[in-house]
Amino acid sequence: MATLTIRLPDAHRDRLAAMAAQRGMSMNKLMEELSVRALAEHDTEMRFRMRAARGDTGRGLKLLAELDRRHAQARARDP
């Protein structure tokens, strides 16, 4: 396992710490969860873009837009 040091504005760090506390987890666990989500989103987007490039671009991009819409709805429910 690797160690990563990042620089954030104090206000962002404080909000992340509050989020971790609200979820009953450590900052380390929260950052791990957030990074897993970001990587999953990226991988999904890349798969859809590759499919769009191989086939019906309209259909592939329509699916990607639907994924973005659903993601925005999920974010609105779980801030």
N, CA, C and O atoms as CSV, one atom per row, in Angstrom:
chain,resi,resn,atom,element,x,y,z
A,1,MET,N,N,0.842,-1.167,0.000
A,1,MET,CA,C,0.000,0.000,0.000
A,1,MET,C,C,0.891,1.234,0.000
A,1,MET,O,O,1.944,1.248,0.637
A,2,ALA,N,N,0.468,2.265,-0.713
A,2,ALA,CA,C,1.247,3.489,-0.838
A,2,ALA,C,C,0.709,4.572,0.082
A,2,ALA,O,O,-0.448,4.532,0.501
A,3,THR,N,N,1.555,5.530,0.387
A,3,THR,CA,C,1.170,6.708,1.140
A,3,THR,C,C,1.163,7.884,0.187
A,3,THR,O,O,2.086,8.047,-0.612
A,4,LEU,N,N,0.121,8.708,0.267
A,4,LEU,CA,C,-0.040,9.845,-0.628
A,4,LEU,C,C,-0.240,11.094,0.210
A,4,LEU,O,O,-1.096,11.124,1.094
A,5,THR,N,N,0.541,12.114,-0.062
A,5,THR,CA,C,0.378,13.394,0.615
A,5,THR,C,C,-0.204,14.376,-0.391
A,5,THR,O,O,0.322,14.532,-1.493
A,6,ILE,N,N,-1.297,15.040,-0.004
A,6,ILE,CA,C,-1.907,16.020,-0.898
A,6,ILE,C,C,-2.057,17.344,-0.164
A,6,ILE,O,O,-2.134,17.386,1.064
A,7,ARG,N,N,-2.098,18.418,-0.935
A,7,ARG,CA,C,-2.320,19.739,-0.365
A,7,ARG,C,C,-3.740,20.167,-0.712
A,7,ARG,O,O,-4.154,20.129,-1.871
A,8,LEU,N,N,-4.472,20.572,0.312
A,8,LEU,CA,C,-5.839,21.060,0.146
A,8,LEU,C,C,-5.992,22.351,0.930
A,8,LEU,O,O,-5.309,22.560,1.933
A,9,PRO,N,N,-6.887,23.215,0.476
A,9,PRO,CA,C,-7.205,24.362,1.326
A,9,PRO,C,C,-7.760,23.858,2.660
A,9,PRO,O,O,-8.414,22.817,2.721
A,10,ASP,N,N,-7.491,24.603,3.709
A,10,ASP,CA,C,-7.944,24.195,5.047
A,10,ASP,C,C,-9.448,23.954,5.083
A,10,ASP,O,O,-9.916,23.024,5.740
A,11,ALA,N,N,-10.195,24.785,4.385
A,11,ALA,CA,C,-11.655,24.640,4.397
A,11,ALA,C,C,-12.076,23.305,3.788
A,11,ALA,O,O,-13.008,22.672,4.283
A,12,HIS,N,N,-11.409,22.872,2.730
A,12,HIS,CA,C,-11.735,21.577,2.111
A,12,HIS,C,C,-11.391,20.444,3.066
A,12,HIS,O,O,-12.164,19.500,3.229
A,13,ARG,N,N,-10.240,20.543,3.688
A,13,ARG,CA,C,-9.824,19.501,4.638
A,13,ARG,C,C,-10.821,19.408,5.786
A,13,ARG,O,O,-11.175,18.311,6.219
A,14,ASP,N,N,-11.268,20.550,6.275
A,14,ASP,CA,C,-12.230,20.559,7.374
A,14,ASP,C,C,-13.556,19.921,6.954
A,14,ASP,O,O,-14.157,19.166,7.719
A,15,ARG,N,N,-14.008,20.227,5.738
A,15,ARG,CA,C,-15.267,19.646,5.258
A,15,ARG,C,C,-15.135,18.137,5.077
A,15,ARG,O,O,-16.057,17.386,5.396
A,16,LEU,N,N,-13.981,17.693,4.562
A,16,LEU,CA,C,-13.758,16.250,4.404
A,16,LEU,C,C,-13.714,15.559,5.764
A,16,LEU,O,O,-14.254,14.465,5.928
A,17,ALA,N,N,-13.074,16.196,6.727
A,17,ALA,CA,C,-13.019,15.621,8.074
A,17,ALA,C,C,-14.421,15.514,8.666
A,17,ALA,O,O,-14.748,14.521,9.316
A,18,ALA,N,N,-15.249,16.531,8.445
A,18,ALA,CA,C,-16.627,16.494,8.940
A,18,ALA,C,C,-17.410,15.390,8.237
A,18,ALA,O,O,-18.200,14.692,8.873
A,19,MET,N,N,-17.201,15.226,6.938
A,19,MET,CA,C,-17.882,14.169,6.186
A,19,MET,C,C,-17.481,12.800,6.724
A,19,MET,O,O,-18.330,11.932,6.928
A,20,ALA,N,N,-16.189,12.612,6.951
A,20,ALA,CA,C,-15.713,11.328,7.483
A,20,ALA,C,C,-16.328,11.054,8.854
A,20,ALA,O,O,-16.771,9.941,9.135
A,21,ALA,N,N,-16.348,12.080,9.700
A,21,ALA,CA,C,-16.916,11.909,11.041
A,21,ALA,C,C,-18.400,11.571,10.955
A,21,ALA,O,O,-18.883,10.704,11.684
A,22,GLN,N,N,-19.127,12.252,10.066
A,22,GLN,CA,C,-20.558,12.000,9.901
A,22,GLN,C,C,-20.811,10.564,9.466
A,22,GLN,O,O,-21.799,9.951,9.870
A,23,ARG,N,N,-19.908,10.027,8.635
A,23,ARG,CA,C,-20.055,8.649,8.150
A,23,ARG,C,C,-19.431,7.628,9.105
A,23,ARG,O,O,-19.514,6.423,8.868
A,24,GLY,N,N,-18.810,8.109,10.179
A,24,GLY,CA,C,-18.220,7.207,11.157
A,24,GLY,C,C,-16.984,6.488,10.644
A,24,GLY,O,O,-16.763,5.316,10.948
A,25,MET,N,N,-16.179,7.202,9.862
A,25,MET,CA,C,-14.970,6.570,9.312
A,25,MET,C,C,-13.796,7.529,9.409
A,25,MET,O,O,-13.957,8.722,9.667
A,26,SER,N,N,-12.627,6.979,9.198
A,26,SER,CA,C,-11.418,7.801,9.223
A,26,SER,C,C,-11.292,8.580,7.914
A,26,SER,O,O,-11.922,8.248,6.910
A,27,MET,N,N,-10.467,9.618,7.952
A,27,MET,CA,C,-10.191,10.381,6.722
A,27,MET,C,C,-9.558,9.457,5.682
A,27,MET,O,O,-9.848,9.564,4.490
A,28,ASN,N,N,-8.705,8.563,6.133
A,28,ASN,CA,C,-8.053,7.638,5.213
A,28,ASN,C,C,-9.085,6.786,4.482
A,28,ASN,O,O,-9.014,6.634,3.262
A,29,LYS,N,N,-10.031,6.238,5.212
A,29,LYS,CA,C,-11.067,5.390,4.619
A,29,LYS,C,C,-11.950,6.214,3.678
A,29,LYS,O,O,-12.322,5.739,2.604
A,30,LEU,N,N,-12.287,7.442,4.072
A,30,LEU,CA,C,-13.091,8.306,3.211
A,30,LEU,C,C,-12.371,8.574,1.897
A,30,LEU,O,O,-12.972,8.470,0.828
A,31,MET,N,N,-11.098,8.915,1.966
A,31,MET,CA,C,-10.340,9.201,0.741
A,31,MET,C,C,-10.229,7.952,-0.133
A,31,MET,O,O,-10.272,8.041,-1.360
A,32,GLU,N,N,-10.089,6.800,0.498
A,32,GLU,CA,C,-10.052,5.548,-0.265
A,32,GLU,C,C,-11.384,5.342,-0.994
A,32,GLU,O,O,-11.400,5.011,-2.179
A,33,GLU,N,N,-12.500,5.541,-0.282
A,33,GLU,CA,C,-13.820,5.380,-0.906
A,33,GLU,C,C,-14.022,6.358,-2.049
A,33,GLU,O,O,-14.509,5.980,-3.114
A,34,LEU,N,N,-13.650,7.621,-1.832
A,34,LEU,CA,C,-13.821,8.629,-2.875
A,34,LEU,C,C,-12.956,8.317,-4.098
A,34,LEU,O,O,-13.385,8.530,-5.232
A,35,SER,N,N,-11.752,7.819,-3.874
A,35,SER,CA,C,-10.883,7.494,-5.006
A,35,SER,C,C,-11.423,6.290,-5.779
A,35,SER,O,O,-11.322,6.251,-7.006
A,36,VAL,N,N,-11.992,5.313,-5.078
A,36,VAL,CA,C,-12.589,4.158,-5.754
A,36,VAL,C,C,-13.757,4.614,-6.627
A,36,VAL,O,O,-13.899,4.162,-7.763
A,37,ARG,N,N,-14.592,5.508,-6.096
A,37,ARG,CA,C,-15.710,6.047,-6.885
A,37,ARG,C,C,-15.215,6.785,-8.129
A,37,ARG,O,O,-15.734,6.593,-9.228
A,38,ALA,N,N,-14.212,7.625,-7.936
A,38,ALA,CA,C,-13.682,8.404,-9.067
A,38,ALA,C,C,-13.110,7.480,-10.139
A,38,ALA,O,O,-13.324,7.702,-11.330
A,39,LEU,N,N,-12.390,6.454,-9.723
A,39,LEU,CA,C,-11.818,5.510,-10.691
A,39,LEU,C,C,-12.908,4.718,-11.406
A,39,LEU,O,O,-12.809,4.478,-12.609
A,40,ALA,N,N,-13.939,4.313,-10.682
A,40,ALA,CA,C,-15.045,3.577,-11.303
A,40,ALA,C,C,-15.759,4.454,-12.325
A,40,ALA,O,O,-16.098,3.990,-13.414
A,41,GLU,N,N,-15.990,5.725,-11.978
A,41,GLU,CA,C,-16.618,6.647,-12.930
A,41,GLU,C,C,-15.762,6.814,-14.173
A,41,GLU,O,O,-16.266,6.794,-15.295
A,42,HIS,N,N,-14.475,6.977,-13.964
A,42,HIS,CA,C,-13.554,7.147,-15.095
A,42,HIS,C,C,-13.555,5.907,-15.988
A,42,HIS,O,O,-13.650,6.015,-17.210
A,43,ASP,N,N,-13.450,4.738,-15.374
A,43,ASP,CA,C,-13.428,3.494,-16.153
A,43,ASP,C,C,-14.718,3.316,-16.945
A,43,ASP,O,O,-14.687,2.905,-18.105
A,44,THR,N,N,-15.845,3.622,-16.321
A,44,THR,CA,C,-17.136,3.499,-17.001
A,44,THR,C,C,-17.208,4.455,-18.181
A,44,THR,O,O,-17.630,4.072,-19.272
A,45,GLU,N,N,-16.801,5.685,-17.966
A,45,GLU,CA,C,-16.815,6.662,-19.054
A,45,GLU,C,C,-15.929,6.213,-20.208
A,45,GLU,O,O,-16.319,6.327,-21.370
A,46,MET,N,N,-14.744,5.707,-19.899
A,46,MET,CA,C,-13.832,5.262,-20.956
A,46,MET,C,C,-14.422,4.086,-21.733
A,46,MET,O,O,-14.278,4.019,-22.954
A,47,ARG,N,N,-15.086,3.153,-21.035
A,47,ARG,CA,C,-15.719,2.024,-21.728
A,47,ARG,C,C,-16.800,2.506,-22.680
A,47,ARG,O,O,-16.889,2.037,-23.814
A,48,PHE,N,N,-17.622,3.442,-22.222
A,48,PHE,CA,C,-18.681,3.970,-23.081
A,48,PHE,C,C,-18.086,4.723,-24.267
A,48,PHE,O,O,-18.575,4.593,-25.390
A,49,ARG,N,N,-17.054,5.496,-24.035
A,49,ARG,CA,C,-16.438,6.238,-25.137
A,49,ARG,C,C,-15.798,5.283,-26.153
A,49,ARG,O,O,-15.872,5.527,-27.358
A,50,MET,N,N,-15.179,4.211,-25.683
A,50,MET,CA,C,-14.597,3.221,-26.597
A,50,MET,C,C,-15.691,2.550,-27.411
A,50,MET,O,O,-15.534,2.346,-28.615
A,51,ARG,N,N,-16.798,2.205,-26.765
A,51,ARG,CA,C,-17.921,1.601,-27.491
A,51,ARG,C,C,-18.482,2.568,-28.520
A,51,ARG,O,O,-18.811,2.180,-29.640
A,52,ALA,N,N,-18.586,3.831,-28.127
A,52,ALA,CA,C,-19.112,4.844,-29.042
A,52,ALA,C,C,-18.201,4.977,-30.258
A,52,ALA,O,O,-18.679,5.151,-31.379
A,53,ALA,N,N,-16.903,4.896,-30.041
A,53,ALA,CA,C,-15.957,5.028,-31.150
A,53,ALA,C,C,-16.022,3.823,-32.092
A,53,ALA,O,O,-15.764,3.960,-33.288
A,54,ARG,N,N,-16.363,2.651,-31.566
A,54,ARG,CA,C,-16.412,1.433,-32.380
A,54,ARG,C,C,-17.728,1.264,-33.124
A,54,ARG,O,O,-17.789,0.578,-34.144
A,55,GLY,N,N,-18.760,1.880,-32.621
A,55,GLY,CA,C,-20.069,1.588,-33.197
A,55,GLY,C,C,-20.879,2.834,-33.451
A,55,GLY,O,O,-20.385,3.826,-33.986
A,56,ASP,N,N,-22.104,2.763,-33.066
A,56,ASP,CA,C,-23.062,3.843,-33.259
A,56,ASP,C,C,-22.748,4.944,-32.247
A,56,ASP,O,O,-23.110,4.843,-31.075
A,57,THR,N,N,-22.070,5.998,-32.713
A,57,THR,CA,C,-21.636,7.043,-31.780
A,57,THR,C,C,-22.815,7.718,-31.103
A,57,THR,O,O,-22.733,8.077,-29.929
A,58,GLY,N,N,-23.894,7.892,-31.817
A,58,GLY,CA,C,-25.067,8.519,-31.207
A,58,GLY,C,C,-25.590,7.710,-30.040
A,58,GLY,O,O,-25.914,8.263,-28.989
A,59,ARG,N,N,-25.672,6.404,-30.220
A,59,ARG,CA,C,-26.179,5.526,-29.156
A,59,ARG,C,C,-25.219,5.502,-27.971
A,59,ARG,O,O,-25.648,5.599,-26.822
A,60,GLY,N,N,-23.921,5.375,-28.245
A,60,GLY,CA,C,-22.934,5.334,-27.163
A,60,GLY,C,C,-22.928,6.614,-26.351
A,60,GLY,O,O,-22.885,6.577,-25.121
A,61,LEU,N,N,-22.972,7.754,-27.042
A,61,LEU,CA,C,-22.962,9.020,-26.323
A,61,LEU,C,C,-24.277,9.267,-25.607
A,61,LEU,O,O,-24.302,9.931,-24.570
A,62,LYS,N,N,-25.369,8.742,-26.144
A,62,LYS,CA,C,-26.666,8.848,-25.473
A,62,LYS,C,C,-26.620,8.062,-24.155
A,62,LYS,O,O,-27.131,8.525,-23.135
A,63,LEU,N,N,-26.009,6.878,-24.183
A,63,LEU,CA,C,-25.863,6.088,-22.959
A,63,LEU,C,C,-24.994,6.814,-21.943
A,63,LEU,O,O,-25.281,6.800,-20.746
A,64,LEU,N,N,-23.928,7.450,-22.429
A,64,LEU,CA,C,-23.041,8.191,-21.546
A,64,LEU,C,C,-23.782,9.372,-20.916
A,64,LEU,O,O,-23.616,9.641,-19.726
A,65,ALA,N,N,-24.590,10.069,-21.695
A,65,ALA,CA,C,-25.383,11.182,-21.163
A,65,ALA,C,C,-26.361,10.689,-20.096
A,65,ALA,O,O,-26.565,11.351,-19.079
A,66,GLU,N,N,-26.961,9.524,-20.335
A,66,GLU,CA,C,-27.881,8.945,-19.345
A,66,GLU,C,C,-27.127,8.602,-18.058
A,66,GLU,O,O,-27.638,8.823,-16.960
A,67,LEU,N,N,-25.928,8.068,-18.193
A,67,LEU,CA,C,-25.102,7.763,-17.023
A,67,LEU,C,C,-24.798,9.038,-16.252
A,67,LEU,O,O,-24.891,9.053,-15.024
A,68,ASP,N,N,-24.436,10.114,-16.955
A,68,ASP,CA,C,-24.174,11.393,-16.298
A,68,ASP,C,C,-25.411,11.893,-15.562
A,68,ASP,O,O,-25.306,12.389,-14.440
A,69,ARG,N,N,-26.592,11.765,-16.188
A,69,ARG,CA,C,-27.829,12.214,-15.579
A,69,ARG,C,C,-28.106,11.434,-14.291
A,69,ARG,O,O,-28.462,12.014,-13.265
A,70,ARG,N,N,-27.938,10.117,-14.362
A,70,ARG,CA,C,-28.181,9.292,-13.175
A,70,ARG,C,C,-27.185,9.595,-12.064
A,70,ARG,O,O,-27.534,9.597,-10.884
A,71,HIS,N,N,-25.936,9.851,-12.461
A,71,HIS,CA,C,-24.910,10.173,-11.472
A,71,HIS,C,C,-25.263,11.491,-10.769
A,71,HIS,O,O,-25.119,11.604,-9.552
A,72,ALA,N,N,-25.722,12.481,-11.534
A,72,ALA,CA,C,-26.105,13.762,-10.948
A,72,ALA,C,C,-27.266,13.588,-9.974
A,72,ALA,O,O,-27.291,14.217,-8.916
A,73,GLN,N,N,-28.224,12.739,-10.326
A,73,GLN,CA,C,-29.350,12.472,-9.428
A,73,GLN,C,C,-28.865,11.790,-8.149
A,73,GLN,O,O,-29.306,12.133,-7.052
A,74,ALA,N,N,-27.967,10.835,-8.292
A,74,ALA,CA,C,-27.452,10.134,-7.113
A,74,ALA,C,C,-26.687,11.092,-6.210
A,74,ALA,O,O,-26.788,11.015,-4.986
A,75,ARG,N,N,-25.926,11.987,-6.815
A,75,ARG,CA,C,-25.177,12.974,-6.030
A,75,ARG,C,C,-26.116,13.887,-5.273
A,75,ARG,O,O,-25.857,14.239,-4.122
A,76,ALA,N,N,-27.213,14.275,-5.920
A,76,ALA,CA,C,-28.177,15.162,-5.279
A,76,ALA,C,C,-28.828,14.486,-4.072
A,76,ALA,O,O,-29.170,15.150,-3.093
A,77,ARG,N,N,-28.998,13.167,-4.145
A,77,ARG,CA,C,-29.582,12.432,-3.025
A,77,ARG,C,C,-28.581,12.186,-1.903
A,77,ARG,O,O,-28.965,12.100,-0.737
A,78,ASP,N,N,-27.283,12.070,-2.252
A,78,ASP,CA,C,-26.240,11.745,-1.266
A,78,ASP,C,C,-25.111,12.759,-1.349
A,78,ASP,O,O,-24.049,12.462,-1.896
A,79,PRO,N,N,-25.331,13.967,-0.805
A,79,PRO,CA,C,-24.307,15.026,-0.942
A,79,PRO,C,C,-23.045,14.748,-0.221
A,79,PRO,O,O,-22.119,15.557,-0.262
